[in-house]
Amino acid sequence: MRLGSKSVAGLGSKPLVGLDIEPGYVAAVQGAPGRVAVDQAAYAQLPSGVVRDGEVQDVATLTAVLKDLFEQHKLSKRVRLGVANQRIVMRMIDLPPLIDEKQIASAVRFQAQDHIPMPLDQAVLEHKTLGTVETAEGPRTRVVLVAARRDMIDRLVQAALGAGLRPQGIDLSAFAMIRALHRRGEAGTRVYVNVGGITNLAVASGLTCVFTRVIQQGVESLAGELAERRGLTLEHAHAWLIHVGLEKTVEEIDGDEDIVLEARSVLVDGVRRVGDEVRNSLDFYSMQDGADPVQQLVLTGPAIAIPGFSERFGHQVGLEPEIGNVAEGRAGGFGGIDAGRLAVAAGLTVEEVAA
């Protein structure tokens, strides 16, 4: 697992593809040199159950989908993979004032078991040093510690290797989302939310992630709910959610009245549930020592293609929403794919961006 380096461009001079694998779909972005932008993008749907709650369950099917996607779109085989699920742990740890990276790594390893709820021999650990901070106990070296279960990482890498890809690193999707959507010079604390196959939340001060949480519900679960209730395919259910949206009254919307009413009910209830989870997460974050107030909601993901979703979601969370999109690196870089589906994948194409 990689959490960044000193490079602002990517891993080397050859093209790198950011790969966002979520329940219901895969999004791939081949980035532009030196910045977060989409030179080429590709997207493929995943059958239900291949990825569940952010974890790969069916390696063989995911392998086949990835192989077809990369061959069809002639993408670079060098990839960085994003991960997001509830079994990934992120903690801030304050160490004695250390400078030497080897000493820091040793101290992190020594303290890790006190901070993560899994045996060290079953975990993949990584850390990033944030520098010296002043605390009540005096100066301390603050680090971000990330831990993920090894079996979960192994299944993800196995699928990529089986498709002929060359993984160059694994990163938290939350970190990639921040890199993709942060704007240079922005101050204050923001919450970034990607409502996709799952809902991925990250609170960041500038480019530094200080809190993250994964919520199992997202657009895919809403489409699955509608499909089950009305006997639709998932593809048709997604189309109905976008067609119905949350802006017009149901009387103004063309189509089967029963499906229109059901789609509106699913959307209203889904926004309420996910919005409440996000708000509760922010309340939990705000109770932590030294937590700065969140000033802005940046929203991305497939949900932003649903008319009225962002406004209703912002109202539920209690923050004015800003739509977070990434730039096209060249004409036609999105390839007709909704920009909201590409933010996390685009952020995975770089290791760092300028603050």
Secondary structure as the mmCIF struct_conf table of DSSP 4:
data_model
#
loop_
_struct_conf.conf_type_id
_struct_conf.id
_struct_conf.beg_label_comp_id
_struct_conf.beg_label_asym_id
_struct_conf.beg_label_seq_id
_struct_conf.end_label_comp_id
_struct_conf.end_label_asym_id
_struct_conf.end_label_seq_id
BEND BEND1 LYS A 6 LYS A 6
BEND BEND2 VAL A 8 ALA A 9
BEND BEND3 LEU A 11 LYS A 14
STRN STRN1 VAL A 17 GLU A 22
TURN_TY1_P TURN_TY1_P1 PRO A 23 GLY A 24
STRN STRN2 TYR A 25 GLY A 31
HELX_LH_PP_P HELX_LH_PP_P1 ALA A 32 ALA A 32
TURN_TY1_P TURN_TY1_P2 PRO A 33 GLY A 34
BEND BEND4 ARG A 35 VAL A 36
STRN STRN3 ALA A 37 GLN A 45
TURN_TY1_P TURN_TY1_P3 SER A 48 GLY A 49
BEND BEND5 VAL A 50 VAL A 50
STRN STRN4 VAL A 51 ARG A 52
TURN_TY1_P TURN_TY1_P4 ASP A 53 GLY A 54
STRN STRN5 GLU A 55 VAL A 56
HELX_RH_AL_P HELX_RH_AL_P1 VAL A 59 HIS A 73
TURN_TY1_P TURN_TY1_P5 LYS A 74 LYS A 74
BEND BEND6 LYS A 77 LYS A 77
STRN STRN6 ARG A 78 VAL A 83
TURN_TY1_P TURN_TY1_P6 GLN A 86 ARG A 87
STRN STRN7 VAL A 89 LEU A 95
BEND BEND7 PRO A 96 PRO A 97
HELX_RH_AL_P HELX_RH_AL_P2 GLU A 101 ALA A 112
TURN_TY1_P TURN_TY1_P7 GLN A 113 HIS A 115
BEND BEND8 PRO A 117 MET A 118
HELX_RH_3T_P HELX_RH_3T_P1 LEU A 120 GLN A 122
STRN STRN8 ALA A 123 THR A 135
TURN_TY1_P TURN_TY1_P8 ALA A 136 GLU A 137
STRN STRN9 GLY A 138 ARG A 149
HELX_RH_AL_P HELX_RH_AL_P3 ARG A 150 GLY A 162
TURN_TY1_P TURN_TY1_P9 ALA A 163 GLY A 164
STRN STRN10 ARG A 166 LEU A 172
HELX_RH_AL_P HELX_RH_AL_P4 SER A 173 LEU A 181
TURN_TY1_P TURN_TY1_P10 ARG A 184 GLY A 185
BEND BEND9 GLY A 188 GLY A 188
STRN STRN11 THR A 189 VAL A 195
BEND BEND10 GLY A 196 ILE A 198
STRN STRN12 THR A 199 SER A 205
TURN_TY1_P TURN_TY1_P11 GLY A 206 LEU A 207
STRN STRN13 THR A 208 ILE A 215
BEND BEND11 GLN A 216 GLN A 216
BEND BEND12 GLY A 218 GLY A 218
HELX_RH_AL_P HELX_RH_AL_P5 VAL A 219 ARG A 230
TURN_TY1_P TURN_TY1_P12 GLY A 231 GLY A 231
HELX_RH_AL_P HELX_RH_AL_P6 LEU A 234 VAL A 244
BEND BEND13 LEU A 246 LYS A 248
HELX_RH_3T_P HELX_RH_3T_P2 VAL A 250 GLU A 252
BEND BEND14 GLY A 255 GLY A 255
HELX_RH_AL_P HELX_RH_AL_P7 GLU A 257 SER A 286
TURN_TY1_P TURN_TY1_P13 MET A 287 MET A 287
BEND BEND15 GLN A 288 GLN A 288
TURN_TY1_P TURN_TY1_P14 ASP A 289 GLY A 290
HELX_LH_PP_P HELX_LH_PP_P2 ALA A 291 PRO A 293
STRN STRN14 VAL A 294 THR A 300
BEND BEND16 GLY A 301 GLY A 301
HELX_RH_3T_P HELX_RH_3T_P3 PRO A 302 ALA A 305
BEND BEND17 ILE A 306 ILE A 306
TURN_TY1_P TURN_TY1_P15 PRO A 307 GLY A 308
HELX_RH_AL_P HELX_RH_AL_P8 PHE A 309 VAL A 317
TURN_TY1_P TURN_TY1_P16 GLY A 318 GLY A 318
BEND BEND18 LEU A 319 LEU A 319
STRN STRN15 PRO A 321 ILE A 323
STRN STRN16 ALA A 327 GLU A 328
BEND BEND19 GLY A 329 ARG A 330
TURN_TY1_P TURN_TY1_P17 ALA A 331 GLY A 336
HELX_RH_3T_P HELX_RH_3T_P4 ALA A 339 ARG A 341
TURN_TY1_P TURN_TY1_P18 LEU A 342 LEU A 342
HELX_RH_AL_P HELX_RH_AL_P9 ALA A 343 GLY A 347
TURN_TY1_P TURN_TY1_P19 LEU A 348 THR A 349
BEND BEND20 GLU A 351 GLU A 351
#
